[in-house]
Amino acid sequence: MQFPAVIKGLTPEQAELLSSGLVAGVDEVGRGPLVGDVVTAAVILDPSQPIAGLNDSKKLSEKKRQALYNEICDKALAISVGRCSPHEIDELNILHATMLAMQRAVAGLSVKPEKVLVDGNRSPDFGIASHAVVKGDGLVAAISAASIIAKVTRDEEMKALDARYPQYGFANHKGYPTKAHFEALEQYGVLDEHRKSFRPVAERLEK
């Protein structure tokens, strides 16, 4: 069966067919926050060691996410994390930075995949066959695994940033544009880790 470059409405049967062979699932976390890196992950699962309960990381509790993160690290054939810094995001824009971070994640895999499946409606050029799978993080196990790796990785980085700057509340809002984050920006100003091109940060800098 031939699949288009962008796949919508994937059935479980089609997802299984699409996932055959040496497949890297790719997902990102952190396009929306005002601070920190955009983090991507690429994961190649081991068909002989299936992992139960994989799903879109946003639909899992923190405890379940952490347990699955540990299991993925134990059982996956290859895992790689890619990222773009706030400075790169400001230079490139968030979409292009995310695509670059995905390319970095796939390039960092210790095993070369036969194809790449990316969550969403667009995929960068990896130099090998790739498909963008709409809502793939809930349909394709390798993408679900990538979403979990990326989410746990970025959340831990936000907790580390919170330890350095507790007044900003990063451990709670993870850098997203919440009321508490806006108030901290207003009171304490912009950090080096903030994305200067994002409007709420840019507006604060103008003041």
CYANA upper distance limits for C-alpha pairs under 8 A (distance plus 0.5 A):
  3 PHE  CA      7 ILE  CA      7.54
  3 PHE  CA    131 HIS  CA      8.40
  4 PRO  CA    131 HIS  CA      7.64
  5 ALA  CA    130 SER  CA      7.49
  5 ALA  CA    131 HIS  CA      5.25
  5 ALA  CA    132 ALA  CA      6.66
  6 VAL  CA    121 ASN  CA      6.44
  6 VAL  CA    122 ARG  CA      7.26
  6 VAL  CA    131 HIS  CA      6.25
  6 VAL  CA    132 ALA  CA      5.19
  6 VAL  CA    133 VAL  CA      6.46
  6 VAL  CA    134 VAL  CA      7.86
  7 ILE  CA    121 ASN  CA      8.22
  7 ILE  CA    131 HIS  CA      7.51
  7 ILE  CA    132 ALA  CA      6.59
  7 ILE  CA    133 VAL  CA      5.31
  7 ILE  CA    134 VAL  CA      6.58
  8 LYS  CA    133 VAL  CA      6.82
  8 LYS  CA    134 VAL  CA      5.74
  8 LYS  CA    135 LYS  CA      8.38
  9 GLY  CA    134 VAL  CA      7.93
 10 LEU  CA     14 GLN  CA      6.54
 10 LEU  CA     15 ALA  CA      6.77
 10 LEU  CA    133 VAL  CA      8.28
 10 LEU  CA    139 LEU  CA      7.94
 11 THR  CA     15 ALA  CA      6.59
 11 THR  CA    139 LEU  CA      8.40
 12 PRO  CA     16 GLU  CA      6.76
 12 PRO  CA    139 LEU  CA      7.27
 13 GLU  CA     17 LEU  CA      6.89
 14 GLN  CA     18 LEU  CA      6.47
 15 ALA  CA     19 SER  CA      6.52
 15 ALA  CA    139 LEU  CA      7.05
 15 ALA  CA    140 VAL  CA      6.32
 16 GLU  CA     20 SER  CA      7.04
 16 GLU  CA    140 VAL  CA      8.12
 19 SER  CA     23 VAL  CA      6.62
 19 SER  CA    140 VAL  CA      7.67
 19 SER  CA    142 ALA  CA      8.40
 21 GLY  CA    114 GLU  CA      7.52
 22 LEU  CA     44 ILE  CA      7.44
 22 LEU  CA    113 PRO  CA      5.61
 22 LEU  CA    114 GLU  CA      5.74
 22 LEU  CA    115 LYS  CA      7.43
 23 VAL  CA     44 ILE  CA      6.30
 23 VAL  CA     45 LEU  CA      8.15
 23 VAL  CA    113 PRO  CA      5.90
 23 VAL  CA    114 GLU  CA      6.44
 23 VAL  CA    115 LYS  CA      5.74
 23 VAL  CA    116 VAL  CA      6.27
 23 VAL  CA    117 LEU  CA      7.66
 23 VAL  CA    142 ALA  CA      7.98
 24 ALA  CA     42 ALA  CA      6.43
 24 ALA  CA     43 VAL  CA      5.72
 24 ALA  CA     44 ILE  CA      5.09
 24 ALA  CA     45 LEU  CA      8.13
 24 ALA  CA    106 VAL  CA      8.12
 24 ALA  CA    113 PRO  CA      6.33
 24 ALA  CA    114 GLU  CA      8.41
 24 ALA  CA    115 LYS  CA      6.95
 24 ALA  CA    116 VAL  CA      5.30
 24 ALA  CA    117 LEU  CA      6.67
 24 ALA  CA    142 ALA  CA      6.92
 24 ALA  CA    143 ILE  CA      8.20
 25 GLY  CA     42 ALA  CA      5.99
 25 GLY  CA     43 VAL  CA      5.78
 25 GLY  CA     44 ILE  CA      6.99
 25 GLY  CA    116 VAL  CA      6.50
 25 GLY  CA    117 LEU  CA      5.42
 25 GLY  CA    118 VAL  CA      6.49
 25 GLY  CA    119 ASP  CA      8.37
 25 GLY  CA    140 VAL  CA      8.25
 25 GLY  CA    141 ALA  CA      8.24
 25 GLY  CA    142 ALA  CA      4.86
 25 GLY  CA    143 ILE  CA      4.56
 25 GLY  CA    144 SER  CA      8.09
 25 GLY  CA    145 ALA  CA      7.90
 25 GLY  CA    146 ALA  CA      6.48
 26 VAL  CA     40 THR  CA      7.56
 26 VAL  CA     41 ALA  CA      6.13
 26 VAL  CA     42 ALA  CA      5.01
 26 VAL  CA     43 VAL  CA      7.15
 26 VAL  CA    102 MET  CA      7.46
 26 VAL  CA    106 VAL  CA      8.38
 26 VAL  CA    116 VAL  CA      7.67
 26 VAL  CA    117 LEU  CA      6.60
 26 VAL  CA    118 VAL  CA      5.21
 26 VAL  CA    119 ASP  CA      6.88
 26 VAL  CA    142 ALA  CA      7.95
 26 VAL  CA    143 ILE  CA      5.82
 26 VAL  CA    146 ALA  CA      5.94
 26 VAL  CA    147 SER  CA      7.83
 27 ASP  CA     40 THR  CA      6.14
 27 ASP  CA     41 ALA  CA      6.29
 27 ASP  CA     42 ALA  CA      7.49
 27 ASP  CA    102 MET  CA      8.06
 27 ASP  CA    118 VAL  CA      6.54
 27 ASP  CA    119 ASP  CA      5.94
 27 ASP  CA    137 ASP  CA      7.95
 27 ASP  CA    143 ILE  CA      6.62
 27 ASP  CA    144 SER  CA      8.41
 27 ASP  CA    146 ALA  CA      5.94
 27 ASP  CA    147 SER  CA      5.60
 27 ASP  CA    150 ALA  CA      7.66
 28 GLU  CA     38 VAL  CA      7.66
 28 GLU  CA     39 VAL  CA      6.17
 28 GLU  CA     40 THR  CA      4.64
 28 GLU  CA     41 ALA  CA      7.02
 28 GLU  CA     98 THR  CA      7.77
 28 GLU  CA    102 MET  CA      8.00
 28 GLU  CA    146 ALA  CA      8.37
 28 GLU  CA    147 SER  CA      6.93
 28 GLU  CA    150 ALA  CA      6.71
 28 GLU  CA    151 LYS  CA      8.35
 29 VAL  CA     38 VAL  CA      6.66
 29 VAL  CA     39 VAL  CA      5.86
 29 VAL  CA     40 THR  CA      6.74
 29 VAL  CA    147 SER  CA      7.72
 29 VAL  CA    150 ALA  CA      6.36
 29 VAL  CA    151 LYS  CA      6.24
 29 VAL  CA    154 ARG  CA      7.65
 30 GLY  CA     37 ASP  CA      7.54
 30 GLY  CA     38 VAL  CA      5.21
 30 GLY  CA     39 VAL  CA      6.73
 30 GLY  CA    154 ARG  CA      8.02
 31 ARG  CA     38 VAL  CA      6.34
 31 ARG  CA     94 ILE  CA      6.99
 31 ARG  CA     95 LEU  CA      8.46
 31 ARG  CA     98 THR  CA      7.90
 32 GLY  CA    176 TYR  CA      6.78
 32 GLY  CA    177 PRO  CA      8.28
 33 PRO  CA    174 LYS  CA      7.81
 33 PRO  CA    175 GLY  CA      5.34
 33 PRO  CA    176 TYR  CA      4.42
 33 PRO  CA    177 PRO  CA      6.67
 34 LEU  CA    175 GLY  CA      6.13
 34 LEU  CA    176 TYR  CA      6.37
 34 LEU  CA    177 PRO  CA      6.84
 34 LEU  CA    194 HIS  CA      6.34
 34 LEU  CA    195 ARG  CA      6.03
 34 LEU  CA    198 PHE  CA      7.00
 34 LEU  CA    200 PRO  CA      8.38
 34 LEU  CA    201 VAL  CA      7.65
 35 VAL  CA     86 PRO  CA      7.48
 35 VAL  CA    175 GLY  CA      5.77
 35 VAL  CA    176 TYR  CA      8.11
 35 VAL  CA    193 GLU  CA      6.09
 35 VAL  CA    194 HIS  CA      4.58
 35 VAL  CA    195 ARG  CA      5.95
 36 GLY  CA     85 SER  CA      7.20
 36 GLY  CA     86 PRO  CA      6.34
 36 GLY  CA    158 MET  CA      8.18
 36 GLY  CA    175 GLY  CA      7.82
 36 GLY  CA    193 GLU  CA      5.93
 36 GLY  CA    194 HIS  CA      6.78
 36 GLY  CA    195 ARG  CA      7.78
 37 ASP  CA     83 ARG  CA      6.69
 37 ASP  CA     84 CYS  CA      5.95
 37 ASP  CA     85 SER  CA      5.05
 37 ASP  CA     86 PRO  CA      6.12
 37 ASP  CA    154 ARG  CA      8.41
 38 VAL  CA     83 ARG  CA      6.07
 38 VAL  CA     84 CYS  CA      6.03
 38 VAL  CA     85 SER  CA      7.32
 38 VAL  CA     86 PRO  CA      8.33
 38 VAL  CA     97 ALA  CA      8.14
 38 VAL  CA     98 THR  CA      6.99
 38 VAL  CA    101 ALA  CA      7.95
 39 VAL  CA     81 VAL  CA      7.59
 39 VAL  CA     82 GLY  CA      6.50
 39 VAL  CA     83 ARG  CA      5.04
 39 VAL  CA     84 CYS  CA      7.41
 39 VAL  CA     98 THR  CA      8.31
 39 VAL  CA    101 ALA  CA      7.41
 39 VAL  CA    150 ALA  CA      6.39
 39 VAL  CA    151 LYS  CA      8.44
 39 VAL  CA    153 THR  CA      8.25
 39 VAL  CA    154 ARG  CA      6.87
 40 THR  CA     81 VAL  CA      6.18
 40 THR  CA     82 GLY  CA      5.52
 40 THR  CA     83 ARG  CA      6.37
 40 THR  CA     98 THR  CA      8.05
 40 THR  CA    101 ALA  CA      6.48
 40 THR  CA    102 MET  CA      6.13
 40 THR  CA    105 ALA  CA      6.93
 40 THR  CA    146 ALA  CA      8.18
 40 THR  CA    147 SER  CA      8.42
 40 THR  CA    150 ALA  CA      5.92
 41 ALA  CA     79 ILE  CA      7.72
 41 ALA  CA     80 SER  CA      6.19
 41 ALA  CA     81 VAL  CA      4.88
 41 ALA  CA     82 GLY  CA      6.51
 41 ALA  CA    102 MET  CA      7.55
 41 ALA  CA    105 ALA  CA      6.17
 41 ALA  CA    106 VAL  CA      8.38
 41 ALA  CA    146 ALA  CA      5.52
 41 ALA  CA    147 SER  CA      7.44
 41 ALA  CA    149 ILE  CA      6.73
 41 ALA  CA    150 ALA  CA      5.69
 42 ALA  CA     79 ILE  CA      6.30
 42 ALA  CA     80 SER  CA      5.76
 42 ALA  CA     81 VAL  CA      6.91
 42 ALA  CA    102 MET  CA      8.04
 42 ALA  CA    105 ALA  CA      5.98
 42 ALA  CA    106 VAL  CA      6.15
 42 ALA  CA    109 LEU  CA      7.79
 42 ALA  CA    143 ILE  CA      8.39
 42 ALA  CA    146 ALA  CA      5.99
 43 VAL  CA     76 ALA  CA      7.52
 43 VAL  CA     77 LEU  CA      8.26
 43 VAL  CA     78 ALA  CA      6.30
 43 VAL  CA     79 ILE  CA      5.12
 43 VAL  CA     80 SER  CA      7.12
 43 VAL  CA    109 LEU  CA      8.47
 43 VAL  CA    142 ALA  CA      6.48
 43 VAL  CA    143 ILE  CA      7.86
 43 VAL  CA    145 ALA  CA      7.05
 43 VAL  CA    146 ALA  CA      5.91
 44 ILE  CA     76 ALA  CA      6.50
 44 ILE  CA     77 LEU  CA      5.99
 44 ILE  CA     78 ALA  CA      5.66
 44 ILE  CA     79 ILE  CA      7.04
 44 ILE  CA    113 PRO  CA      7.97
 44 ILE  CA    142 ALA  CA      6.81
 45 LEU  CA     49 GLN  CA      8.39
 45 LEU  CA     50 PRO  CA      8.29
 45 LEU  CA     72 ILE  CA      8.36
 45 LEU  CA     75 LYS  CA      7.75
 45 LEU  CA     76 ALA  CA      4.96
 45 LEU  CA     77 LEU  CA      5.95
 45 LEU  CA     78 ALA  CA      7.59
 45 LEU  CA    142 ALA  CA      6.56
 46 ASP  CA     50 PRO  CA      7.31
 46 ASP  CA     75 LYS  CA      7.14
 46 ASP  CA     76 ALA  CA      5.86
 46 ASP  CA     77 LEU  CA      5.87
 49 GLN  CA     75 LYS  CA      6.84
 49 GLN  CA     76 ALA  CA      8.48
 51 ILE  CA     71 GLU  CA      7.93
 51 ILE  CA     72 ILE  CA      7.96
 53 GLY  CA     68 LEU  CA      8.35
 54 LEU  CA     68 LEU  CA      7.81
 54 LEU  CA    138 GLY  CA      8.50
 54 LEU  CA    141 ALA  CA      6.68
 54 LEU  CA    144 SER  CA      6.29
 54 LEU  CA    145 ALA  CA      6.95
 55 ASN  CA     59 LYS  CA      7.43
 55 ASN  CA     60 LEU  CA      7.72
 55 ASN  CA    137 ASP  CA      6.89
 55 ASN  CA    138 GLY  CA      5.48
 55 ASN  CA    139 LEU  CA      8.05
 55 ASN  CA    141 ALA  CA      7.74
 55 ASN  CA    144 SER  CA      5.50
 55 ASN  CA    145 ALA  CA      7.98
 56 ASP  CA     60 LEU  CA      7.60
 56 ASP  CA    137 ASP  CA      5.22
 56 ASP  CA    138 GLY  CA      5.29
 56 ASP  CA    144 SER  CA      5.72
 56 ASP  CA    147 SER  CA      6.90
 56 ASP  CA    148 ILE  CA      7.77
 57 SER  CA     65 ARG  CA      7.12
 57 SER  CA    137 ASP  CA      8.27
 57 SER  CA    144 SER  CA      7.34
 57 SER  CA    147 SER  CA      6.10
 57 SER  CA    148 ILE  CA      5.44
 57 SER  CA    151 LYS  CA      7.26
 60 LEU  CA     64 LYS  CA      6.51
 60 LEU  CA     65 ARG  CA      6.33
 61 SER  CA     65 ARG  CA      6.53
 62 GLU  CA     66 GLN  CA      6.65
 63 LYS  CA     67 ALA  CA      6.82
 64 LYS  CA     68 LEU  CA      6.66
 65 ARG  CA     69 TYR  CA      6.46
 65 ARG  CA    148 ILE  CA      6.84
 65 ARG  CA    152 VAL  CA      7.79
 66 GLN  CA     70 ASN  CA      6.79
 66 GLN  CA    152 VAL  CA      7.45
 67 ALA  CA     71 GLU  CA      6.87
 68 LEU  CA     72 ILE  CA      6.48
 68 LEU  CA    148 ILE  CA      8.02
 69 TYR  CA     73 CYS  CA      6.70
 69 TYR  CA    145 ALA  CA      8.23
 69 TYR  CA    148 ILE  CA      6.73
 69 TYR  CA    149 ILE  CA      6.44
 69 TYR  CA    152 VAL  CA      7.81
 70 ASN  CA     74 ASP  CA      6.77
 71 GLU  CA     75 LYS  CA      6.57
 72 ILE  CA     76 ALA  CA      5.88
 72 ILE  CA    145 ALA  CA      7.33
 73 CYS  CA     79 ILE  CA      7.95
 77 LEU  CA    111 VAL  CA      7.94
 78 ALA  CA    109 LEU  CA      6.50
 78 ALA  CA    110 SER  CA      6.48
 78 ALA  CA    111 VAL  CA      6.61
 79 ILE  CA    109 LEU  CA      6.59
 79 ILE  CA    110 SER  CA      8.17
 80 SER  CA    105 ALA  CA      5.68
 80 SER  CA    106 VAL  CA      7.30
 80 SER  CA    108 GLY  CA      6.04
 80 SER  CA    109 LEU  CA      5.75
 80 SER  CA    110 SER  CA      8.45
 81 VAL  CA    104 ARG  CA      8.19
 81 VAL  CA    105 ALA  CA      5.41
 81 VAL  CA    108 GLY  CA      7.95
 81 VAL  CA    149 ILE  CA      8.48
 81 VAL  CA    150 ALA  CA      7.62
 82 GLY  CA    101 ALA  CA      5.37
 82 GLY  CA    102 MET  CA      6.59
 82 GLY  CA    103 GLN  CA      8.03
 82 GLY  CA    104 ARG  CA      5.49
 82 GLY  CA    105 ALA  CA      4.52
 82 GLY  CA    106 VAL  CA      8.31
 82 GLY  CA    108 GLY  CA      8.17
 83 ARG  CA     98 THR  CA      8.16
 83 ARG  CA    100 LEU  CA      8.37
 83 ARG  CA    101 ALA  CA      5.01
 83 ARG  CA    102 MET  CA      8.00
 83 ARG  CA    104 ARG  CA      7.69
 83 ARG  CA    105 ALA  CA      8.02
 84 CYS  CA     88 GLU  CA      6.37
 84 CYS  CA     89 ILE  CA      7.04
 84 CYS  CA     97 ALA  CA      6.39
 84 CYS  CA     98 THR  CA      7.55
 84 CYS  CA    100 LEU  CA      7.83
 84 CYS  CA    101 ALA  CA      6.03
 85 SER  CA     89 ILE  CA      6.69
 86 PRO  CA     90 ASP  CA      6.65
 86 PRO  CA    193 GLU  CA      6.81
 86 PRO  CA    194 HIS  CA      6.95
 86 PRO  CA    195 ARG  CA      5.49
 86 PRO  CA    196 LYS  CA      8.25
 87 HIS  CA     91 GLU  CA      6.73
 87 HIS  CA    195 ARG  CA      7.49
 88 GLU  CA     92 LEU  CA      6.39
 88 GLU  CA     93 ASN  CA      8.25
 88 GLU  CA     97 ALA  CA      7.10
 89 ILE  CA     93 ASN  CA      5.49
 89 ILE  CA     94 ILE  CA      5.68
 89 ILE  CA     96 HIS  CA      8.37
 89 ILE  CA     97 ALA  CA      5.88
 89 ILE  CA    195 ARG  CA      7.59
 90 ASP  CA     94 ILE  CA      7.95
 90 ASP  CA    195 ARG  CA      6.82
 90 ASP  CA    196 LYS  CA      6.91
 90 ASP  CA    197 SER  CA      5.75
 90 ASP  CA    198 PHE  CA      8.47
 92 LEU  CA     96 HIS  CA      6.27
 92 LEU  CA     97 ALA  CA      6.32
 93 ASN  CA     97 ALA  CA      6.60
 94 ILE  CA     98 THR  CA      6.48
 95 LEU  CA     99 MET  CA      6.87
 96 HIS  CA    100 LEU  CA      6.69
 97 ALA  CA    101 ALA  CA      6.60
 98 THR  CA    102 MET  CA      6.73
 99 MET  CA    103 GLN  CA      6.85
 99 MET  CA    123 SER  CA      7.73
 99 MET  CA    124 PRO  CA      6.07
100 LEU  CA    104 ARG  CA      6.72
100 LEU  CA    124 PRO  CA      8.16
101 ALA  CA    105 ALA  CA      6.73
102 MET  CA    106 VAL  CA      6.86
102 MET  CA    124 PRO  CA      8.07
103 GLN  CA    107 ALA  CA      6.53
103 GLN  CA    124 PRO  CA      7.51
103 GLN  CA    125 ASP  CA      8.03
103 GLN  CA    126 PHE  CA      6.60
104 ARG  CA    108 GLY  CA      6.59
105 ALA  CA    109 LEU  CA      7.28
106 VAL  CA    126 PHE  CA      7.95
114 GLU  CA    128 ILE  CA      7.52
114 GLU  CA    129 ALA  CA      7.65
115 LYS  CA    128 ILE  CA      6.53
115 LYS  CA    129 ALA  CA      5.33
115 LYS  CA    130 SER  CA      5.88
116 VAL  CA    126 PHE  CA      8.37
116 VAL  CA    128 ILE  CA      7.94
116 VAL  CA    129 ALA  CA      6.89
116 VAL  CA    130 SER  CA      4.97
116 VAL  CA    131 HIS  CA      6.95
117 LEU  CA    130 SER  CA      6.18
117 LEU  CA    131 HIS  CA      5.54
117 LEU  CA    132 ALA  CA      6.41
117 LEU  CA    133 VAL  CA      7.15
117 LEU  CA    143 ILE  CA      7.47
118 VAL  CA    122 ARG  CA      8.04
118 VAL  CA    123 SER  CA      6.64
118 VAL  CA    130 SER  CA      7.96
118 VAL  CA    131 HIS  CA      6.70
118 VAL  CA    132 ALA  CA      5.20
118 VAL  CA    133 VAL  CA      6.41
118 VAL  CA    136 GLY  CA      7.76
118 VAL  CA    143 ILE  CA      7.32
119 ASP  CA    132 ALA  CA      6.33
119 ASP  CA    133 VAL  CA      5.63
119 ASP  CA    134 VAL  CA      6.50
119 ASP  CA    135 LYS  CA      6.75
119 ASP  CA    136 GLY  CA      5.35
119 ASP  CA    137 ASP  CA      6.35
119 ASP  CA    143 ILE  CA      7.00
120 GLY  CA    132 ALA  CA      6.16
120 GLY  CA    133 VAL  CA      5.93
120 GLY  CA    134 VAL  CA      4.97
120 GLY  CA    135 LYS  CA      6.62
120 GLY  CA    136 GLY  CA      7.29
121 ASN  CA    132 ALA  CA      5.76
121 ASN  CA    133 VAL  CA      6.80
121 ASN  CA    134 VAL  CA      6.00
122 ARG  CA    131 HIS  CA      8.38
122 ARG  CA    132 ALA  CA      5.69
123 SER  CA    130 SER  CA      7.52
123 SER  CA    131 HIS  CA      7.05
123 SER  CA    132 ALA  CA      5.87
125 ASP  CA    130 SER  CA      8.30
126 PHE  CA    130 SER  CA      7.82
135 LYS  CA    139 LEU  CA      7.29
136 GLY  CA    140 VAL  CA      5.90
136 GLY  CA    143 ILE  CA      6.78
136 GLY  CA    144 SER  CA      7.91
137 ASP  CA    141 ALA  CA      7.94
137 ASP  CA    143 ILE  CA      5.50
137 ASP  CA    144 SER  CA      4.91
137 ASP  CA    147 SER  CA      7.09
138 GLY  CA    143 ILE  CA      8.34
138 GLY  CA    144 SER  CA      6.60
139 LEU  CA    143 ILE  CA      8.40
139 LEU  CA    144 SER  CA      7.98
140 VAL  CA    144 SER  CA      6.71
141 ALA  CA    145 ALA  CA      6.63
142 ALA  CA    146 ALA  CA      6.73
143 ILE  CA    147 SER  CA      6.64
144 SER  CA    148 ILE  CA      6.84
145 ALA  CA    149 ILE  CA      6.78
146 ALA  CA    150 ALA  CA      6.58
147 SER  CA    151 LYS  CA      6.47
148 ILE  CA    152 VAL  CA      6.56
149 ILE  CA    153 THR  CA      6.52
150 ALA  CA    154 ARG  CA      6.63
151 LYS  CA    155 ASP  CA      6.52
152 VAL  CA    156 GLU  CA      6.64
153 THR  CA    157 GLU  CA      6.95
154 ARG  CA    158 MET  CA      6.77
155 ASP  CA    159 LYS  CA      6.82
155 ASP  CA    171 ALA  CA      8.12
155 ASP  CA    174 LYS  CA      7.03
156 GLU  CA    160 ALA  CA      6.80
157 GLU  CA    161 LEU  CA      6.70
158 MET  CA    162 ASP  CA      6.53
158 MET  CA    170 PHE  CA      6.15
158 MET  CA    171 ALA  CA      6.21
158 MET  CA    174 LYS  CA      6.08
158 MET  CA    175 GLY  CA      7.73
159 LYS  CA    163 ALA  CA      6.84
159 LYS  CA    170 PHE  CA      6.99
159 LYS  CA    171 ALA  CA      5.15
159 LYS  CA    174 LYS  CA      8.33
160 ALA  CA    164 ARG  CA      7.19
161 LEU  CA    165 TYR  CA      6.64
161 LEU  CA    166 PRO  CA      8.39
161 LEU  CA    170 PHE  CA      7.24
161 LEU  CA    171 ALA  CA      8.36
162 ASP  CA    166 PRO  CA      5.27
162 ASP  CA    167 GLN  CA      8.30
162 ASP  CA    168 TYR  CA      7.48
162 ASP  CA    169 GLY  CA      6.68
162 ASP  CA    170 PHE  CA      5.42
162 ASP  CA    171 ALA  CA      6.00
165 TYR  CA    169 GLY  CA      8.26
165 TYR  CA    170 PHE  CA      8.49
166 PRO  CA    170 PHE  CA      7.80
167 GLN  CA    184 ALA  CA      7.47
168 TYR  CA    180 ALA  CA      8.26
168 TYR  CA    181 HIS  CA      6.83
168 TYR  CA    184 ALA  CA      5.79
168 TYR  CA    185 LEU  CA      8.08
169 GLY  CA    173 HIS  CA      7.04
169 GLY  CA    174 LYS  CA      8.37
169 GLY  CA    180 ALA  CA      7.93
169 GLY  CA    181 HIS  CA      7.59
170 PHE  CA    174 LYS  CA      5.26
170 PHE  CA    175 GLY  CA      6.00
170 PHE  CA    181 HIS  CA      8.45
173 HIS  CA    177 PRO  CA      8.39
173 HIS  CA    178 THR  CA      7.30
173 HIS  CA    180 ALA  CA      8.44
173 HIS  CA    181 HIS  CA      7.86
175 GLY  CA    181 HIS  CA      7.68
176 TYR  CA    181 HIS  CA      7.85
177 PRO  CA    181 HIS  CA      6.53
177 PRO  CA    182 PHE  CA      7.19
178 THR  CA    182 PHE  CA      6.77
179 LYS  CA    183 GLU  CA      6.68
180 ALA  CA    184 ALA  CA      6.72
181 HIS  CA    185 LEU  CA      6.65
182 PHE  CA    186 GLU  CA      6.71
182 PHE  CA    200 PRO  CA      8.16
183 GLU  CA    187 GLN  CA      6.64
184 ALA  CA    188 TYR  CA      6.13
184 ALA  CA    189 GLY  CA      7.71
185 LEU  CA    189 GLY  CA      5.22
185 LEU  CA    190 VAL  CA      6.52
185 LEU  CA    201 VAL  CA      8.21
185 LEU  CA    204 ARG  CA      7.75
186 GLU  CA    204 ARG  CA      7.46
189 GLY  CA    204 ARG  CA      7.81
190 VAL  CA    194 HIS  CA      6.86
190 VAL  CA    201 VAL  CA      7.36
190 VAL  CA    204 ARG  CA      7.84
190 VAL  CA    205 LEU  CA      7.61
194 HIS  CA    201 VAL  CA      7.68
195 ARG  CA    201 VAL  CA      7.32
196 LYS  CA    201 VAL  CA      6.03
196 LYS  CA    202 ALA  CA      5.91
196 LYS  CA    205 LEU  CA      8.44
197 SER  CA    201 VAL  CA      7.51
197 SER  CA    202 ALA  CA      6.30
198 PHE  CA    202 ALA  CA      6.45
199 ARG  CA    203 GLU  CA      6.39
200 PRO  CA    204 ARG  CA      6.79
201 VAL  CA    205 LEU  CA      6.75
202 ALA  CA    206 GLU  CA      6.76
203 GLU  CA    207 LYS  CA      7.07
